[in-house]
Every structure is written in C-alpha cells, then in structure tokens.
C-alpha cells in the first residue's frame, strides 16, 4: 500500500467505516501492520 499519506488515510478510514471492521481487519485487507493503520488514520 503506497501513496500519499492523506490518500492512504482516507482510503483506510473509508474502508473501516463502510465495512464496519476493526483496525486489525483493515490492516489484513491492505497488507500492512495494525501500527501502520493506527499511525495513518490517527
């Protein structure tokens, strides 16, 4: 998952909200760590 940080944040945030999933679920879907999801979305 590469790209501009803002784009990644939006993409992850939208995925989490739309699919009502957890940070762990989003991390698995995008192939990144939970820490990365937290860092990008927060």
MARMARVEX-869045 format. One record per residue: residue in one letter; x negated, y, z negated of N, C-alpha, C, CB in turn. Coordinates in pm, 1 decimal. Glycine has a CB too. Example, Ala and Ser with C-alpha at 12.3 -4.5 7.8 and 13.67 -1.06 7.14 Angstrom:
! MARMARVEX-869045
<r r="A" n_xx="-1319.0" n_yy="-569.0" n_zz="-780.0" ca_xx="-1230.0" ca_yy="-450.0" ca_zz="-780.0" c_xx="-1320.0" c_yy="-330.0" c_zz="-780.0" cb_xx="-1130.8" cb_yy="-447.3" cb_zz="-904.6"/>
<r r="S" n_xx="-1285.0" n_yy="-225.0" n_zz="-708.0" ca_xx="-1367.0" ca_yy="-106.0" ca_zz="-714.0" c_xx="-1290.0" c_yy="3.0" c_zz="-787.0" cb_xx="-1408.4" cb_yy="-59.8" cb_zz="-572.5"/>
END
This chain:
! MARMARVEX-869045
<r r="X" n_xx="-85.2" n_yy="-117.3" n_zz="0.0" ca_xx="0.0" ca_yy="0.0" ca_zz="0.0" c_xx="-89.1" c_yy="122.6" c_zz="0.0" cb_xx="96.6" cb_yy="0.3" cb_zz="-121.7"/>
<r r="X" n_xx="-102.3" n_yy="182.8" n_zz="113.5" ca_xx="-187.0" ca_yy="300.8" ca_zz="126.0" c_xx="-101.4" c_yy="418.4" c_zz="168.5" cb_xx="-302.0" cb_yy="277.2" cb_zz="226.9"/>
<r r="X" n_xx="-153.9" n_yy="535.5" n_zz="150.6" ca_xx="-81.2" ca_yy="654.6" ca_zz="192.0" c_xx="-98.6" c_yy="764.9" c_zz="91.2" cb_xx="65.9" cb_yy="624.1" cb_zz="211.2"/>
<r r="X" n_xx="-37.0" n_yy="875.4" n_zz="122.0" ca_xx="-42.9" ca_yy="991.1" ca_zz="33.9" c_xx="30.0" c_yy="958.4" c_zz="-96.2" cb_xx="18.8" cb_yy="1116.3" cb_zz="102.3"/>
<r r="X" n_xx="-25.0" n_yy="1002.1" n_zz="-206.2" ca_xx="28.6" ca_yy="968.6" ca_zz="-338.5" c_xx="175.7" c_yy="1007.1" c_zz="-350.4" cb_xx="-52.5" cb_yy="1038.4" cb_zz="-448.0"/>
<r r="X" n_xx="212.9" n_yy="1124.1" n_zz="-301.1" ca_xx="352.5" ca_yy="1167.6" ca_zz="-310.9" c_xx="445.6" c_yy="1073.2" c_zz="-234.2" cb_xx="367.3" cb_yy="1310.9" cb_zz="-257.6"/>
<r r="X" n_xx="402.1" n_yy="1029.1" n_zz="-117.3" ca_xx="483.3" ca_yy="936.7" ca_zz="-37.9" c_xx="498.5" c_yy="804.2" c_zz="-109.6" cb_xx="421.2" cb_yy="915.0" cb_zz="100.5"/>
<r r="X" n_xx="388.3" n_yy="756.9" n_zz="-169.2" ca_xx="394.0" ca_yy="631.0" ca_zz="-244.2" c_xx="488.1" c_yy="643.5" c_zz="-362.3" cb_xx="254.1" cb_yy="589.9" cb_zz="-292.5"/>
<r r="X" n_xx="482.8" n_yy="756.7" n_zz="-431.8" ca_xx="567.5" ca_yy="777.7" ca_zz="-549.0" c_xx="714.6" c_yy="774.4" c_zz="-509.4" cb_xx="533.6" cb_yy="911.5" cb_zz="-617.3"/>
<r r="X" n_xx="747.6" n_yy="841.9" n_zz="-401.2" ca_xx="887.0" ca_yy="843.8" ca_zz="-354.2" c_xx="931.4" c_yy="703.9" c_zz="-313.5" cb_xx="903.5" cb_yy="941.5" cb_zz="-235.2"/>
<r r="X" n_xx="846.6" n_yy="635.9" n_zz="-239.2" ca_xx="881.2" ca_yy="501.4" ca_zz="-191.6" c_xx="903.5" c_yy="404.9" c_zz="-308.9" cb_xx="770.1" cb_yy="447.4" cb_zz="-99.3"/>
<r r="X" n_xx="814.2" n_yy="407.8" n_zz="-405.5" ca_xx="828.5" ca_yy="321.4" ca_zz="-522.5" c_xx="950.9" c_yy="359.3" c_zz="-604.4" cb_xx="703.3" cb_yy="328.3" cb_zz="-609.5"/>
<r r="X" n_xx="968.4" n_yy="488.3" n_zz="-627.1" ca_xx="1083.5" ca_yy="534.4" ca_zz="-705.1" c_xx="1215.0" c_yy="496.5" c_zz="-641.4" cb_xx="1077.8" cb_yy="683.6" cb_zz="-722.9"/>
<r r="X" n_xx="1225.9" n_yy="517.4" n_zz="-511.0" ca_xx="1348.4" ca_yy="481.2" ca_zz="-439.8" c_xx="1373.9" c_yy="330.6" c_zz="-446.3" cb_xx="1340.4" cb_yy="526.9" cb_zz="-293.7"/>
<r r="X" n_xx="1268.4" n_yy="253.1" n_zz="-432.1" ca_xx="1282.8" ca_yy="107.6" ca_zz="-437.9" c_xx="1333.8" c_yy="63.5" c_zz="-575.6" cb_xx="1148.2" cb_yy="38.9" cb_zz="-406.3"/>
<r r="X" n_xx="1275.0" n_yy="119.8" n_zz="-680.7" ca_xx="1314.4" ca_yy="83.3" ca_zz="-817.2" c_xx="1460.7" c_yy="118.2" c_zz="-841.6" cb_xx="1224.8" cb_yy="154.4" cb_zz="-920.6"/>
<r r="X" n_xx="1501.8" n_yy="236.8" n_zz="-799.4" ca_xx="1640.4" ca_yy="280.1" ca_zz="-822.6" c_xx="1737.7" c_yy="201.0" c_zz="-736.8" cb_xx="1655.5" cb_yy="429.8" cb_zz="-793.8"/>
<r r="X" n_xx="1709.2" n_yy="188.2" n_zz="-608.3" ca_xx="1801.1" ca_yy="121.5" ca_zz="-516.1" c_xx="1822.1" c_yy="-25.3" c_zz="-552.9" cb_xx="1748.7" cb_yy="131.9" cb_zz="-373.3"/>
<r r="X" n_xx="1713.9" n_yy="-91.1" n_zz="-593.6" ca_xx="1722.0" ca_yy="-234.3" ca_zz="-622.1" c_xx="1739.8" c_yy="-265.6" c_zz="-770.1" cb_xx="1598.6" cb_yy="-302.7" cb_zz="-571.8"/>
<r r="X" n_xx="1748.7" n_yy="-160.0" n_zz="-852.3" ca_xx="1765.1" ca_yy="-176.4" ca_zz="-996.9" c_xx="1664.9" c_yy="-278.4" c_zz="-1050.6" cb_xx="1909.5" cb_yy="-220.1" cb_zz="-1030.8"/>
<r r="X" n_xx="1541.6" n_yy="-257.8" n_zz="-1014.7" ca_xx="1435.1" ca_yy="-350.5" ca_zz="-1053.5" c_xx="1343.9" c_yy="-286.8" c_zz="-1157.3" cb_xx="1353.4" cb_yy="-393.9" cb_zz="-930.5"/>
<r r="X" n_xx="1251.0" n_yy="-364.0" n_zz="-1204.0" ca_xx="1155.7" ca_yy="-317.7" ca_zz="-1304.6" c_xx="1026.3" c_yy="-274.3" c_zz="-1237.3" cb_xx="1128.1" cb_yy="-428.0" cb_zz="-1409.1"/>
<r r="X" n_xx="939.3" n_yy="-214.4" n_zz="-1316.9" ca_xx="807.5" ca_yy="-177.2" ca_zz="-1267.3" c_xx="734.1" c_yy="-302.3" c_zz="-1220.1" cb_xx="725.9" cb_yy="-103.4" cb_zz="-1376.6"/>
<r r="X" n_xx="748.3" n_yy="-408.9" n_zz="-1295.5" ca_xx="683.6" ca_yy="-535.4" ca_zz="-1259.0" c_xx="735.8" c_yy="-586.4" c_zz="-1125.0" cb_xx="706.5" cb_yy="-641.2" cb_zz="-1368.5"/>
<r r="X" n_xx="866.9" n_yy="-576.3" n_zz="-1103.0" ca_xx="927.1" ca_yy="-620.5" ca_zz="-976.9" c_xx="879.3" c_yy="-536.8" c_zz="-859.1" cb_xx="1079.0" cb_yy="-614.4" cb_zz="-986.0"/>
<r r="X" n_xx="870.8" n_yy="-406.5" n_zz="-880.2" ca_xx="823.1" ca_yy="-317.7" ca_zz="-773.6" c_xx="676.6" c_yy="-345.8" c_zz="-742.3" cb_xx="841.6" cb_yy="-169.7" cb_zz="-813.7"/>
<r r="X" n_xx="598.1" n_yy="-370.5" n_zz="-845.8" ca_xx="456.3" ca_yy="-399.9" ca_zz="-826.1" c_xx="439.4" c_yy="-525.8" c_zz="-741.7" cb_xx="384.9" cb_yy="-416.4" cb_zz="-961.6"/>
<r r="X" n_xx="518.9" n_yy="-626.5" n_zz="-771.8" ca_xx="510.2" ca_yy="-752.0" ca_zz="-697.5" c_xx="549.9" c_yy="-730.5" c_zz="-551.1" cb_xx="600.1" cb_yy="-859.5" cb_zz="-762.3"/>
<r r="X" n_xx="656.2" n_yy="-656.5" n_zz="-528.1" ca_xx="705.1" ca_yy="-630.6" ca_zz="-392.6" c_xx="601.0" c_yy="-555.9" c_zz="-308.4" cb_xx="835.6" cb_yy="-550.0" cb_zz="-398.2"/>
<r r="X" n_xx="534.9" n_yy="-456.5" n_zz="-368.4" ca_xx="440.4" ca_yy="-373.2" ca_zz="-294.3" c_xx="296.8" c_yy="-423.7" c_zz="-302.9" cb_xx="446.7" cb_yy="-231.8" cb_zz="-345.1"/>
<r r="X" n_xx="273.8" n_yy="-528.8" n_zz="-380.1" ca_xx="140.5" ca_yy="-587.3" ca_zz="-387.0" c_xx="39.6" c_yy="-503.2" c_zz="-462.8" cb_xx="90.1" cb_yy="-611.2" cb_zz="-250.4"/>
<r r="X" n_xx="86.7" n_yy="-434.7" n_zz="-566.0" ca_xx="-1.7" ca_yy="-353.7" ca_zz="-649.5" c_xx="19.1" c_yy="-393.7" c_zz="-795.6" cb_xx="25.3" cb_yy="-200.5" cb_zz="-628.7"/>
<r r="X" n_xx="-63.3" n_yy="-340.2" n_zz="-883.7" ca_xx="-50.7" ca_yy="-374.2" ca_zz="-1025.0" c_xx="56.8" c_yy="-289.2" c_zz="-1091.6" cb_xx="-185.0" cb_yy="-355.8" cb_zz="-1096.8"/>
<r r="X" n_xx="103.9" n_yy="-335.1" n_zz="-1208.7" ca_xx="200.5" ca_yy="-257.9" ca_zz="-1286.7" c_xx="142.4" c_yy="-122.3" c_zz="-1322.3" cb_xx="241.2" cb_yy="-333.7" cb_zz="-1414.2"/>
<r r="X" n_xx="14.9" n_yy="-120.8" n_zz="-1355.1" ca_xx="-51.3" ca_yy="3.7" ca_zz="-1392.5" c_xx="-47.3" c_yy="103.9" c_zz="-1277.0" cb_xx="-196.7" cb_yy="-23.5" cb_zz="-1434.6"/>
<r r="X" n_xx="-64.5" n_yy="56.1" n_zz="-1156.5" ca_xx="-60.9" ca_yy="142.9" ca_zz="-1040.3" c_xx="78.4" c_yy="202.7" c_zz="-1024.0" cb_xx="-101.8" cb_yy="65.9" cb_zz="-913.9"/>
<r r="X" n_xx="180.3" n_yy="121.7" n_zz="-1041.0" ca_xx="318.0" ca_yy="172.4" ca_zz="-1029.1" c_xx="342.3" c_yy="278.5" c_zz="-1135.3" cb_xx="421.8" cb_yy="57.0" cb_zz="-1042.7"/>
<r r="X" n_xx="304.6" n_yy="250.8" n_zz="-1258.3" ca_xx="321.0" ca_yy="349.0" ca_zz="-1365.4" c_xx="246.6" c_yy="478.4" c_zz="-1333.2" cb_xx="271.3" cb_yy="291.4" cb_zz="-1498.7"/>
<r r="X" n_xx="124.4" n_yy="466.6" n_zz="-1287.9" ca_xx="41.5" ca_yy="582.9" ca_zz="-1259.4" c_xx="102.3" c_yy="668.5" c_zz="-1147.8" cb_xx="-99.8" cb_yy="538.7" cb_zz="-1221.1"/>
<r r="X" n_xx="152.3" n_yy="602.8" n_zz="-1043.6" ca_xx="203.4" ca_yy="674.9" ca_zz="-927.3" c_xx="339.4" c_yy="738.0" c_zz="-955.4" cb_xx="213.5" cb_yy="581.2" cb_zz="-807.7"/>
<r r="X" n_xx="426.0" n_yy="665.8" n_zz="-1023.0" ca_xx="562.4" ca_yy="713.8" ca_zz="-1045.3" c_xx="569.3" c_yy="816.3" c_zz="-1159.0" cb_xx="654.6" cb_yy="596.2" cb_zz="-1076.1"/>
<r r="X" n_xx="485.1" n_yy="800.7" n_zz="-1257.9" ca_xx="491.3" ca_yy="890.5" ca_zz="-1374.7" c_xx="438.1" c_yy="1027.7" c_zz="-1345.2" cb_xx="414.9" cb_yy="832.3" cb_zz="-1489.8"/>
END
